Amino acid sequence: MTRNPIERDVIEEHRRIDVQFAAVREGFVGECAVADLCREIERLQQVLDVHFGQEEALYYPALWALRPALREPLERCLVEHEVLGAQLLELKGCTDREELAAAVRAFEALAESFRRHEVREEHALHDLDREPEPPNAPG
């Protein structure tokens, strides 16, 4: 399947983030030291912050200008960025307090939310190469 460049870049970035999610999951499964787990969660936060910042400052505004129909689905993605950020803070809080059972639940909720976010965002970007609908003719 041929993907447009923006869709391809976002999907590649999502896969890199998925690797960091896997590293955090491995920290829980492998029962690593809390300090090591905290470092992996910090790395996850860093990659998410960079990713969300790029989308919010670069991709989304350009896409809104080119394809106004994408504004609504991408605005939902912006809201999801805030929710994901809050979930990440909850995860960090649980881990910092060494409440590992709660941290596992917070992590799984975050991972599932990010997975759904990836799907929605990639779906919104999928049809960028289609011809845009012509503007309504003046009546």
Stockholm file with secondary structure:
# STOCKHOLM 1.0

chainA/1-139         MTRNPIERDVIEEHRRIDVQFAAVREGFVGECAVADLCREIERLQQVLDVHFGQEEALYYPALWALRPALREPLERCLVEHEVLGAQLLELKGCTDREELAAAVRAFEALAESFRRHEVREEHALHDLDREPEPPNAPG
#=GR chainA/1-139 SS CCCCHHHHHHHHHHHHHHHHHHHHHHHHHTTCCHHHHHHHHHHHHHHHHHHHHHIIIIIHHHHHHHCGGGHHHHHHHHHHHHHHHHHHHHHHHHHHTTCHHHHHHHHHHHHHHHHHHHHHHHHHHHTTTSCCCCCCCCC
#=GC SS_cons         CCCCHHHHHHHHHHHHHHHHHHHHHHHHHTTCCHHHHHHHHHHHHHHHHHHHHHIIIIIHHHHHHHCGGGHHHHHHHHHHHHHHHHHHHHHHHHHHTTCHHHHHHHHHHHHHHHHHHHHHHHHHHHTTTSCCCCCCCCC
//
